[in-house]
Amino acid sequence: GLREGHPIRLDDPPLDPGLADTFEYSWSVTRNGQPYPVTTPTDQETFEFTPTDDGDYVVTLVVTDNDGGQGTLVRTFTVANDAPTLVDVPATVRRTSVGDVYHVAGRVEDDGLDHLRVTVDFGDGSLVSASLLPDGSFDVPHVYTAFGAYTVKVIATDSLGSLSNDPL
């Protein structure tokens, strides 16, 4: 299916019996019933836009020929949410000593406009919410207080509950 952050391309040439006709194109988009701004040209025969969030999109094409004839084509798309992606999170096991500061750092990306949250489960009962910088990067320090082998998990969620979970 269609996912947020991935382009949709439409190519709907008009069918007109007049061989010498010229055409004017006017594309428009709504999302969930509201006008949706696009950054691509809306006056060409082909049209492409990238939905930045999940929702119901309606794309309308109005074609007018030089004789004043007009046709309208409407296409409806349901765009699904994409889960956030964790990047630059090292997948290696690191040793640390009791009392030393252990850091889990990385970055989270999302194709949509969702609010993102990153939580680190340090495996010792500590679950810490990361503070995200504007670019999605994070660095979460932790101090282990007991010897042991711990499985650290980094969990990224978006505002719709989609989950990305990376054990280290």
Phi, psi and omega in degrees: 000179180278138182235148177301147179083000180244134186293149172244127181243132180236140179218098184234081179293145181287151173256116184215130182291343181282113184291333183264005183292147169246158188230148170245137183245143176218107179261144174215157183225140169236153174233122181051039175084359181249146177306137182244118182288138176239154182254001181260159179301140181250012184240025181248166178293325176254155184216139177220138174213160180242114177292126183269358178203162179291159178150183178261120183250138174239123178251127181242133174242125173246123179246129178239131178263172184290352175269000182091357176292145183221142176225150181232136176234132181237131176235139180244136180228139170255121183254128183268159176288146172252139177292150176294160181240132174272131178229156178060025175263114183299136181260022182259151176276128179243146176265145176216157179263154176303131180093343177279155178275126178251131182248138168243119183230157178172204181212150176240139179234153177213136180286342182259190179258028184287152172284130184252150177221138176239131177235139178247124175260110184277001174082358179245019182096354179268124177238114188240129174278131181275146170273121182267135172281166182305331179274005179088002181280157180210158175211113185246115177274154178206146177240121176279138182252358180218148176294150177159174174255125185237139173264118180263133178236138174250126185239122176249132177230153174253179185295346179261004177089002177294143194234141169232127189229117181240112172283144178263000000 
